[in-house]
Amino acid sequence: MPENFDPKQENTGPDLEERGKAGSGERDAQGHFIRGLSGNPAGRPRGSRNKDTVMVEQMFERFGGALANKAVNMALEGNMAAMRLCVSRIVAPRRKRASDFALPPLRTAADLAPAIAAIAEAVGDGAISTDEAFQLSQIVDAFARALAAGDVEERLQRLEAVNGIAA
């Protein structure tokens, strides 16, 4: 073997099996790490921060104003990328528009079908988008599931009362 050869750094050969057995307390039979056993039990200290992140934040504190001024000047000179950057920071992102559609009141199971029909009609008329229709149908579906759960509970209570089972 060469003089500068370190078998600990080699991943093949007869030593691999022996080293695997020696450190097998950290892994299970499938080779997965055992939950709760760490190579660094103390772990990373709470509140510690990545050195690169700290450095970038310090640089931004120092040069942030100059960078913002430069971007604005470049935008004013006609640089479209700088203009997009500046405008995207100034103008708030677009939110979904409020809809004028009013979902019919949901009080009983009989109200479910008319509500879905009203949603479908509104989509057909272009009053609401398909995304809005999907969200509204989710509300109707949740109401239907709540009614079903209440019905099951009511039936269970009646069965328990008939059979003399205390709740």
DRENPA-3360 file (N, C-alpha, C; in nm, 2 decimals, always signed):
BEGIN
1 = MPENFDPK = +0.08/-0.12/+0.00/+0.00/+0.00/+0.00/+0.09/+0.13/+0.00 ~ +0.04/+0.23/-0.07/+0.12/+0.36/-0.07/+0.13/+0.42/+0.07 ~ +0.23/+0.50/+0.10/+0.25/+0.55/+0.23/+0.14/+0.65/+0.27 ~ +0.09/+0.73/+0.17/-0.01/+0.83/+0.20/-0.15/+0.77/+0.20 ~ -0.17/+0.64/+0.19/-0.30/+0.58/+0.18/-0.37/+0.57/+0.32 ~ -0.49/+0.62/+0.33/-0.56/+0.62/+0.46/-0.68/+0.53/+0.44 ~ -0.68/+0.41/+0.49/-0.80/+0.32/+0.47/-0.93/+0.37/+0.53 ~ -0.92/+0.46/+0.62/-1.05/+0.51/+0.68/-1.13/+0.60/+0.57;
9 = QENTGPDL = -1.06/+0.65/+0.47/-1.12/+0.73/+0.37/-1.17/+0.65/+0.25 ~ -1.13/+0.53/+0.25/-1.17/+0.44/+0.14/-1.31/+0.38/+0.17 ~ -1.40/+0.37/+0.07/-1.53/+0.32/+0.09/-1.55/+0.17/+0.04 ~ -1.44/+0.11/+0.00/-1.45/-0.03/-0.04/-1.34/-0.11/+0.03 ~ -1.36/-0.24/+0.01/-1.25/-0.33/+0.07/-1.30/-0.40/+0.19 ~ -1.21/-0.49/+0.25/-1.25/-0.57/+0.37/-1.27/-0.49/+0.49 ~ -1.21/-0.37/+0.50/-1.23/-0.29/+0.63/-1.38/-0.23/+0.64 ~ -1.44/-0.22/+0.52/-1.58/-0.16/+0.53/-1.68/-0.24/+0.61;
17 = EERGKAGS = -1.67/-0.37/+0.60/-1.76/-0.46/+0.68/-1.73/-0.44/+0.83 ~ -1.61/-0.44/+0.86/-1.57/-0.43/+1.01/-1.61/-0.30/+1.06 ~ -1.58/-0.19/+0.98/-1.62/-0.06/+1.03/-1.77/-0.05/+1.04 ~ -1.85/-0.11/+0.95/-1.99/-0.11/+0.96/-2.04/-0.17/+1.08 ~ -1.98/-0.28/+1.12/-2.02/-0.35/+1.25/-1.98/-0.26/+1.37 ~ -1.87/-0.19/+1.36/-1.83/-0.11/+1.48/-1.92/+0.00/+1.50 ~ -1.98/+0.06/+1.40/-2.06/+0.18/+1.41/-2.21/+0.14/+1.40 ~ -2.24/+0.01/+1.41/-2.38/-0.03/+1.38/-2.48/+0.01/+1.49;
25 = GERDAQGH = -2.43/+0.07/+1.60/-2.53/+0.12/+1.70/-2.61/+0.24/+1.66 ~ -2.56/+0.31/+1.55/-2.62/+0.43/+1.50/-2.73/+0.39/+1.39 ~ -2.72/+0.27/+1.34/-2.81/+0.24/+1.23/-2.88/+0.10/+1.26 ~ -3.00/+0.09/+1.20/-3.07/-0.04/+1.22/-3.02/-0.14/+1.11 ~ -3.09/-0.26/+1.10/-3.05/-0.36/+1.01/-3.06/-0.32/+0.87 ~ -3.15/-0.23/+0.84/-3.17/-0.19/+0.70/-3.07/-0.07/+0.66 ~ -2.99/-0.03/+0.76/-2.90/+0.08/+0.74/-2.95/+0.22/+0.76 ~ -3.07/+0.23/+0.81/-3.13/+0.36/+0.84/-3.08/+0.40/+0.98;
33 = FIRGLSGN = -3.08/+0.54/+0.99/-3.04/+0.59/+1.12/-3.15/+0.56/+1.23 ~ -3.11/+0.53/+1.35/-3.20/+0.50/+1.46/-3.25/+0.63/+1.51 ~ -3.38/+0.64/+1.52/-3.45/+0.76/+1.57/-3.40/+0.79/+1.71 ~ -3.36/+0.92/+1.74/-3.32/+0.96/+1.87/-3.17/+0.95/+1.90 ~ -3.10/+0.89/+1.81/-2.95/+0.88/+1.83/-2.89/+0.97/+1.72 ~ -2.82/+1.07/+1.77/-2.76/+1.17/+1.68/-2.60/+1.16/+1.69 ~ -2.54/+1.19/+1.58/-2.39/+1.20/+1.59/-2.35/+1.33/+1.66 ~ -2.44/+1.42/+1.67/-2.42/+1.55/+1.74/-2.53/+1.57/+1.84;
41 = PAGRPRGS = -2.53/+1.50/+1.96/-2.64/+1.51/+2.05/-2.67/+1.65/+2.10 ~ -2.57/+1.74/+2.11/-2.60/+1.87/+2.15/-2.68/+1.95/+2.04 ~ -2.65/+1.91/+1.91/-2.72/+1.98/+1.80/-2.67/+2.12/+1.78 ~ -2.73/+2.19/+1.69/-2.70/+2.33/+1.66/-2.76/+2.41/+1.77 ~ -2.69/+2.51/+1.83/-2.74/+2.59/+1.93/-2.87/+2.67/+1.89 ~ -2.96/+2.68/+1.97/-3.08/+2.76/+1.94/-3.04/+2.90/+1.91 ~ -3.11/+2.96/+1.81/-3.08/+3.10/+1.77/-2.96/+3.12/+1.69 ~ -2.88/+3.02/+1.67/-2.76/+3.04/+1.59/-2.80/+3.06/+1.44;
49 = RNKDTVMV = -2.72/+3.14/+1.37/-2.76/+3.18/+1.23/-2.65/+3.14/+1.14 ~ -2.69/+3.11/+1.02/-2.59/+3.08/+0.91/-2.50/+3.20/+0.89 ~ -2.37/+3.17/+0.88/-2.27/+3.28/+0.86/-2.29/+3.36/+0.73 ~ -2.33/+3.29/+0.63/-2.35/+3.36/+0.50/-2.47/+3.45/+0.51 ~ -2.58/+3.41/+0.57/-2.69/+3.49/+0.59/-2.66/+3.62/+0.67 ~ -2.59/+3.60/+0.78/-2.55/+3.72/+0.86/-2.47/+3.81/+0.78 ~ -2.37/+3.76/+0.70/-2.29/+3.85/+0.61/-2.37/+3.92/+0.51 ~ -2.46/+3.85/+0.44/-2.55/+3.92/+0.34/-2.63/+4.03/+0.41;
57 = EQMFERFG = -2.69/+4.00/+0.52/-2.77/+4.10/+0.59/-2.69/+4.22/+0.63 ~ -2.56/+4.20/+0.68/-2.48/+4.31/+0.71/-2.44/+4.40/+0.59 ~ -2.42/+4.33/+0.47/-2.39/+4.40/+0.35/-2.51/+4.48/+0.30 ~ -2.63/+4.42/+0.32/-2.75/+4.49/+0.28/-2.78/+4.61/+0.36 ~ -2.75/+4.60/+0.50/-2.77/+4.71/+0.58/-2.68/+4.83/+0.54 ~ -2.56/+4.79/+0.50/-2.46/+4.89/+0.46/-2.48/+4.95/+0.33 ~ -2.52/+4.87/+0.23/-2.53/+4.92/+0.09/-2.67/+4.91/+0.04 ~ -2.77/+4.88/+0.11/-2.91/+4.86/+0.07/-2.97/+4.99/+0.01;
65 = GALANKAV = -2.95/+5.10/+0.07/-3.00/+5.23/+0.02/-2.94/+5.27/-0.11 ~ -2.81/+5.25/-0.12/-2.74/+5.28/-0.25/-2.79/+5.19/-0.36 ~ -2.81/+5.06/-0.33/-2.86/+4.97/-0.43/-3.00/+5.01/-0.48 ~ -3.08/+5.05/-0.38/-3.22/+5.09/-0.42/-3.22/+5.21/-0.51 ~ -3.13/+5.31/-0.47/-3.12/+5.43/-0.55/-3.07/+5.39/-0.69 ~ -2.97/+5.31/-0.70/-2.92/+5.27/-0.83/-3.03/+5.20/-0.92 ~ -3.11/+5.11/-0.86/-3.22/+5.04/-0.93/-3.32/+5.14/-0.98 ~ -3.35/+5.24/-0.90/-3.45/+5.35/-0.94/-3.39/+5.43/-1.06;
73 = NMALEGNM = -3.26/+5.47/-1.05/-3.20/+5.54/-1.15/-3.19/+5.46/-1.28 ~ -3.16/+5.33/-1.27/-3.16/+5.25/-1.39/-3.30/+5.24/-1.46 ~ -3.40/+5.23/-1.37/-3.54/+5.22/-1.42/-3.57/+5.35/-1.49 ~ -3.54/+5.46/-1.44/-3.57/+5.59/-1.50/-3.49/+5.61/-1.63 ~ -3.38/+5.55/-1.64/-3.30/+5.56/-1.77/-3.35/+5.46/-1.87 ~ -3.45/+5.38/-1.84/-3.51/+5.29/-1.94/-3.48/+5.14/-1.93 ~ -3.40/+5.10/-1.83/-3.37/+4.96/-1.81/-3.50/+4.89/-1.77 ~ -3.55/+4.80/-1.85/-3.68/+4.74/-1.83/-3.67/+4.64/-1.71;
81 = AAMRLCVS = -3.56/+4.57/-1.70/-3.55/+4.47/-1.58/-3.55/+4.55/-1.45 ~ -3.48/+4.66/-1.44/-3.48/+4.75/-1.32/-3.62/+4.80/-1.30 ~ -3.69/+4.84/-1.41/-3.82/+4.90/-1.40/-3.92/+4.79/-1.34 ~ -3.91/+4.67/-1.40/-4.00/+4.56/-1.34/-3.97/+4.54/-1.20 ~ -3.85/+4.54/-1.16/-3.81/+4.52/-1.02/-3.87/+4.63/-0.93 ~ -3.85/+4.75/-0.97/-3.91/+4.86/-0.89/-4.06/+4.86/-0.88 ~ -4.12/+4.84/-1.00/-4.27/+4.84/-1.00/-4.32/+4.72/-0.92 ~ -4.26/+4.61/-0.92/-4.31/+4.49/-0.85/-4.30/+4.52/-0.70;
89 = RIVAPRRK = -4.21/+4.60/-0.66/-4.19/+4.63/-0.51/-4.28/+4.74/-0.47 ~ -4.33/+4.83/-0.56/-4.41/+4.94/-0.53/-4.56/+4.90/-0.53 ~ -4.60/+4.83/-0.64/-4.74/+4.79/-0.66/-4.76/+4.66/-0.59 ~ -4.87/+4.66/-0.51/-4.91/+4.54/-0.44/-4.95/+4.43/-0.54 ~ -4.92/+4.30/-0.50/-4.97/+4.20/-0.59/-5.12/+4.19/-0.60 ~ -5.17/+4.16/-0.72/-5.31/+4.16/-0.74/-5.38/+4.05/-0.66 ~ -5.49/+4.09/-0.60/-5.57/+3.99/-0.53/-5.69/+3.95/-0.61 ~ -5.75/+3.84/-0.58/-5.87/+3.80/-0.65/-5.98/+3.90/-0.63;
97 = RASDFALP = -6.05/+3.93/-0.73/-6.16/+4.03/-0.72/-6.27/+3.97/-0.64 ~ -6.34/+4.07/-0.57/-6.46/+4.03/-0.49/-6.57/+3.99/-0.59 ~ -6.65/+3.89/-0.56/-6.76/+3.85/-0.65/-6.89/+3.91/-0.60 ~ -6.98/+3.94/-0.69/-7.11/+3.99/-0.66/-7.21/+3.87/-0.63 ~ -7.16/+3.75/-0.66/-7.24/+3.63/-0.65/-7.28/+3.60/-0.50 ~ -7.40/+3.58/-0.47/-7.45/+3.55/-0.34/-7.49/+3.40/-0.34 ~ -7.43/+3.32/-0.26/-7.46/+3.18/-0.24/-7.60/+3.18/-0.17 ~ -7.69/+3.10/-0.22/-7.82/+3.09/-0.15/-7.80/+3.03/-0.01;
105 = PLRTAADL = -7.89/+3.07/+0.08/-7.87/+3.03/+0.22/-7.88/+2.88/+0.23 ~ -7.79/+2.82/+0.31/-7.79/+2.67/+0.34/-7.84/+2.65/+0.48 ~ -7.96/+2.58/+0.49/-8.01/+2.55/+0.62/-8.04/+2.41/+0.64 ~ -8.09/+2.34/+0.53/-8.13/+2.20/+0.53/-8.07/+2.13/+0.41 ~ -8.09/+2.00/+0.40/-8.04/+1.92/+0.29/-8.11/+1.96/+0.16 ~ -8.23/+2.01/+0.18/-8.31/+2.05/+0.06/-8.24/+2.17/-0.01 ~ -8.16/+2.25/+0.06/-8.10/+2.37/+0.01/-7.97/+2.34/-0.07 ~ -7.92/+2.21/-0.07/-7.80/+2.18/-0.13/-7.81/+2.18/-0.29;
113 = APAIAAIA = -7.91/+2.12/-0.34/-7.92/+2.11/-0.49/-7.94/+2.25/-0.55 ~ -8.03/+2.33/-0.49/-8.04/+2.47/-0.55/-7.91/+2.55/-0.54 ~ -7.84/+2.53/-0.44/-7.71/+2.60/-0.42/-7.61/+2.56/-0.53 ~ -7.60/+2.43/-0.56/-7.51/+2.39/-0.66/-7.56/+2.43/-0.80 ~ -7.69/+2.43/-0.82/-7.75/+2.48/-0.95/-7.72/+2.63/-0.97 ~ -7.73/+2.71/-0.86/-7.70/+2.85/-0.87/-7.55/+2.87/-0.90 ~ -7.47/+2.79/-0.85/-7.32/+2.81/-0.88/-7.30/+2.77/-1.02 ~ -7.36/+2.66/-1.07/-7.34/+2.62/-1.21/-7.40/+2.73/-1.31;
121 = EAVGDGAI = -7.51/+2.79/-1.27/-7.57/+2.89/-1.36/-7.48/+3.01/-1.36 ~ -7.42/+3.05/-1.25/-7.33/+3.17/-1.24/-7.21/+3.15/-1.32 ~ -7.16/+3.03/-1.33/-7.04/+3.00/-1.41/-7.08/+3.01/-1.56 ~ -7.19/+2.95/-1.59/-7.24/+2.96/-1.73/-7.27/+3.10/-1.78 ~ -7.31/+3.19/-1.69/-7.34/+3.33/-1.72/-7.21/+3.41/-1.72 ~ -7.10/+3.35/-1.67/-6.98/+3.43/-1.66/-6.97/+3.52/-1.54 ~ -7.06/+3.51/-1.45/-7.06/+3.59/-1.33/-6.95/+3.56/-1.23 ~ -6.91/+3.43/-1.23/-6.80/+3.38/-1.14/-6.71/+3.29/-1.23;
129 = STDEAFQL = -6.59/+3.28/-1.18/-6.49/+3.20/-1.25/-6.51/+3.05/-1.21 ~ -6.44/+2.96/-1.28/-6.45/+2.82/-1.24/-6.38/+2.80/-1.10 ~ -6.27/+2.88/-1.08/-6.20/+2.87/-0.95/-6.30/+2.91/-0.84 ~ -6.37/+3.02/-0.86/-6.47/+3.07/-0.76/-6.58/+2.96/-0.74 ~ -6.62/+2.90/-0.85/-6.72/+2.80/-0.84/-6.67/+2.68/-0.76 ~ -6.55/+2.64/-0.78/-6.49/+2.53/-0.71/-6.49/+2.56/-0.56 ~ -6.45/+2.68/-0.52/-6.44/+2.72/-0.38/-6.58/+2.72/-0.32 ~ -6.68/+2.78/-0.39/-6.81/+2.78/-0.34/-6.87/+2.64/-0.33;
137 = SQIVDAFA = -6.84/+2.55/-0.42/-6.89/+2.41/-0.41/-6.82/+2.34/-0.29 ~ -6.70/+2.38/-0.26/-6.64/+2.32/-0.14/-6.72/+2.36/-0.01 ~ -6.77/+2.48/-0.01/-6.85/+2.52/+0.10/-6.98/+2.44/+0.11 ~ -7.04/+2.42/+0.00/-7.17/+2.34/-0.01/-7.14/+2.20/+0.03 ~ -7.03/+2.14/-0.01/-6.99/+2.01/+0.02/-6.96/+2.00/+0.18 ~ -6.90/+2.09/+0.23/-6.87/+2.09/+0.38/-7.00/+2.10/+0.45 ~ -7.10/+2.18/+0.41/-7.23/+2.18/+0.47/-7.30/+2.05/+0.46 ~ -7.29/+1.98/+0.35/-7.35/+1.85/+0.33/-7.29/+1.75/+0.43;
145 = RALAAGDV = -7.16/+1.75/+0.44/-7.09/+1.66/+0.53/-7.13/+1.69/+0.68 ~ -7.15/+1.81/+0.71/-7.19/+1.85/+0.85/-7.33/+1.80/+0.87 ~ -7.42/+1.81/+0.77/-7.56/+1.76/+0.79/-7.55/+1.61/+0.81 ~ -7.47/+1.54/+0.73/-7.46/+1.39/+0.74/-7.41/+1.35/+0.87 ~ -7.31/+1.42/+0.92/-7.26/+1.38/+1.06/-7.36/+1.41/+1.16 ~ -7.44/+1.51/+1.15/-7.55/+1.54/+1.25/-7.65/+1.43/+1.24 ~ -7.69/+1.39/+1.12/-7.79/+1.29/+1.10/-7.74/+1.15/+1.17 ~ -7.62/+1.12/+1.15/-7.56/+1.00/+1.20/-7.57/+1.00/+1.36;
153 = EERLQRLE = -7.53/+1.12/+1.41/-7.53/+1.13/+1.56/-7.67/+1.12/+1.61 ~ -7.77/+1.18/+1.54/-7.91/+1.17/+1.59/-7.96/+1.03/+1.58 ~ -7.93/+0.96/+1.48/-7.97/+0.82/+1.47/-7.91/+0.73/+1.58 ~ -7.78/+0.76/+1.60/-7.71/+0.68/+1.71/-7.77/+0.71/+1.84 ~ -7.81/+0.83/+1.87/-7.87/+0.86/+2.00/-8.01/+0.79/+2.01 ~ -8.09/+0.79/+1.90/-8.21/+0.72/+1.90/-8.20/+0.57/+1.93 ~ -8.10/+0.51/+1.86/-8.07/+0.36/+1.88/-8.03/+0.34/+2.03 ~ -7.95/+0.42/+2.08/-7.90/+0.40/+2.22/-8.02/+0.42/+2.32;
161 = AVNGIAA = -8.11/+0.51/+2.29/-8.23/+0.53/+2.37/-8.32/+0.41/+2.37 ~ -8.34/+0.36/+2.24/-8.43/+0.24/+2.23/-8.37/+0.12/+2.30 ~ -8.24/+0.10/+2.29/-8.18/-0.02/+2.35/-8.13/+0.00/+2.49 ~ -8.16/+0.12/+2.55/-8.13/+0.14/+2.69/-7.98/+0.16/+2.72 ~ -7.90/+0.20/+2.62/-7.76/+0.22/+2.64/-7.74/+0.37/+2.68 ~ -7.67/+0.39/+2.79/-7.64/+0.52/+2.84/-7.52/+0.58/+2.75 ~ -7.54/+0.71/+2.72/-7.44/+0.77/+2.64/-7.32/+0.82/+2.73;
% end
